[in-house]
Amino acid sequence: MSYHILKLASMLFRVTSRPKLRMEGYISTRKVIILIEGGNTHNFIHESLVSTLGLPAQSTQILRVIVGNVSEIKCSQVCHNVIIQVQGHQFSVEFHVLPLGGVDLVLGVQWLKSLDPVLTDYMDLTMKFMNQGRIVELQGDREDVIHDVTHH
């Protein structure tokens, strides 16, 4: 069995030095809090959201997630083709299932690579990219501080 190592520090412990965008979106009619961060190699969905929405989760090769350089969580489930809606735009995303804190979804490099190229302005909290032949601009929340994201 092979393992992948990645950092998910900003999801389970507060990290203020890494740029990120936070915004609201929807899975079906359920409002979700999304964190977009290029410091994470994969996309993640909160395990309780998978249960609540009845999303089909499949077993997958174990993914070891290093949390804040302190502990390790083993992820063994994935949800394929989850449709999320963000600011009027729809995306089909593959998520690994984890017990996240503070957010419902994390969109990492796995998702960002599918949009390549992406222009992100952290001063204005915006990101622009092409999707289905159109320029898409997403606006991050204008909160001064992203709520603490702690492991529960």
QUIRASUL-V246215 format. One record per backbone hydrogen bond with DSSP energy under -0.5 kcal/mol. CO is the residue of the C=O (numbers start at 1). NH is the residue of the N-H. Records with the same first field share a line. If there is no record, write none. Layout:
BEGIN
CO = NH ; NH
END
This chain:
BEGIN
4 = 64
6 = 66
8 = 11 ; 12
9 = 13
11 = 101
12 = 151
17 = 19
21 = 36
22 = 141
23 = 34
25 = 32
26 = 28 ; 85
27 = 30
29 = 31
30 = 27
32 = 25 ; 34
33 = 104 ; 105
34 = 23 ; 36
35 = 37 ; 107
36 = 21
37 = 40
40 = 109
41 = 110
43 = 96
44 = 106
45 = 98
46 = 49 ; 50
47 = 51
48 = 52
49 = 53
50 = 54 ; 55
51 = 54
58 = 78
62 = 64
63 = 65 ; 75
64 = 6 ; 66
65 = 67 ; 73
66 = 8 ; 68
67 = 70 ; 71
71 = 67
73 = 65 ; 75
74 = 76
75 = 63
76 = 60
77 = 97
78 = 58 ; 80
79 = 95
81 = 83
82 = 84 ; 93
84 = 91
85 = 26
86 = 89
89 = 86
91 = 84 ; 93
93 = 82
95 = 79
96 = 45 ; 98
98 = 47 ; 100
104 = 46
105 = 35
106 = 44 ; 108
107 = 37
108 = 111 ; 112
109 = 113
111 = 114 ; 115
112 = 115
113 = 116
115 = 130
117 = 130
118 = 120
119 = 128
120 = 122
121 = 125 ; 126
125 = 140
126 = 121
127 = 138
128 = 119
129 = 136
131 = 134
134 = 131
136 = 129
138 = 127 ; 140
148 = 150
END
